[in-house]
Amino acid sequence: MGDILKTATTSKYMEAIIKSLCIRVEGMRIGFNGEKTVIILHNPSLIVCCGNNTIVLDRREKVLKRDLKPWFSETSSILENTRQVFLRICDLFQCGPFGLSIVAGGVNPTTKEILEIPEFRNFKDLNLTGIGFTKKELDDVMDFEREDQNLHIGVGKIPFTYSHPNVFKYTKVHYWDACWVRLEHLLTIKDKFKITLGLHGLPLTDINKFIKFWVNAEYDLFKYMQIYNENRQHICIKTLFDELDVLHVYRLGQWRNLIAVKSPETRKRQILSVNWSEERTYMSAWDINERVQVMGQDDEPYAPEFEILKMLERRRALKMELDTVGEDEIRKQELTVAIDQITTGITLKGVVFRNERPTLFR
């Protein structure tokens, strides 16, 4: 692949011939890191060095700056030269989506300068790394107006006091340092695909409040979410699911904790799943009629569980009314009969109450 690229620089004629071959490149990633800036092609694999530092700790084939000399200008910045080479590659091959990786900390043009280049704005995902980030660097990323792209900040410390209304604006969001994330930030999530939080300081009571918000919202928040538990915080079920109707289901050798949304008519995904391991808490949302994919296993839709959960919801409401009905004995009797009927209906669907927890084995 490197020889093909080198050949294309020899003349317009050779460039046209190679272009006519319609060579497909599955994807690209532009890595901005000062003189170590590279463009990485995927399938076929190739690393194009756009800076003078050619030390790349990677065994893949490399093409150096001097090998593509006709495409570079000695008077242009690394940013401009990278843009020019990127455009030539996109014109030469049939390229798939591309991502951006930016190392913060002064070795690059600023993130804002990079994102202001029109050709770089259509990235699929943005990976920001560094030792630590300034508020200005983070604001430049959060202020970017597109919402159909992904943001990954896996290495680098985010200021503990950082806040911005757009921290969950991107379609997929990954913050390994999430110690700064607070409940108020979580409540801004709306219609995203996947959220990942690494190191965080969220107490279990706040996660409970967030789950309640997720249940009661009239819109979808996300498809998947992971919250790591690096401190091995004990997951107290009573705290996590306080004041929630949860059905504990055993399917395909796995326990799942299911909750029904309050407004199914306004949601694309009407049933919510909350599970955990020692390392992390997993949350996901499902259409009650779609087949469920969990840990690589295909399973039946959650429609039967949704029906049971709505019965549990009704049962809870009647119990709350019974607790506040006062001296009205007739109404007390009506409520008691109704509660018993719902309980019987639930048990006929295979639910057993283990320590007052409704449990279903399927």
Salt bridges, closest charged atoms under 4 A:
GLU15 OE1 - ARG88 NH2 3.19
ASP58 OD2 - ARG60 NH2 2.69
GLU80 OE2 - ARG83 NH2 2.88
ASP91 OD1 - LYS19 NZ 3.04
GLU119 OE2 - ARG83 NH1 3.11
ASP125 OD2 - ARG29 NH2 2.22
ASP139 OD2 - LYS135 NZ 2.61
ASP140 OD1 - LYS136 NZ 3.01
ASP143 OD1 - HIS164 NE2 2.81
GLU145 OE2 - ARG121 NH2 2.37
ASP148 OD1 - ARG146 NE 2.97
GLU184 OE1 - ARG182 NE 3.53
ASP191 OD1 - LYS268 NZ 3.43
ASP220 OD1 - ARG267 NE 3.37
GLU243 OE1 - LYS212 NZ 3.15
ASP245 OD1 - ARG316 NE 2.87
GLU278 OE1 - ARG232 NE 3.37
GLU290 OE2 - LYS223 NZ 3.32
ASP298 OD2 - ARG291 NH2 2.59
ASP299 OD2 - ARG251 NH1 3.16
ASP299 OD2 - ARG256 NH1 3.31
GLU300 OE2 - ARG291 NH1 3.26
GLU305 OE2 - ARG251 NH2 2.87
GLU305 OE2 - ARG362 NH1 2.76
GLU307 OE2 - LYS349 NZ 3.10
GLU313 OE1 - LYS262 NZ 3.65
GLU313 OE1 - LYS310 NZ 3.10
GLU321 OE2 - ARG331 NH2 2.91
GLU329 OE2 - LYS332 NZ 3.69
GLU334 OE1 - ARG331 NH1 3.19
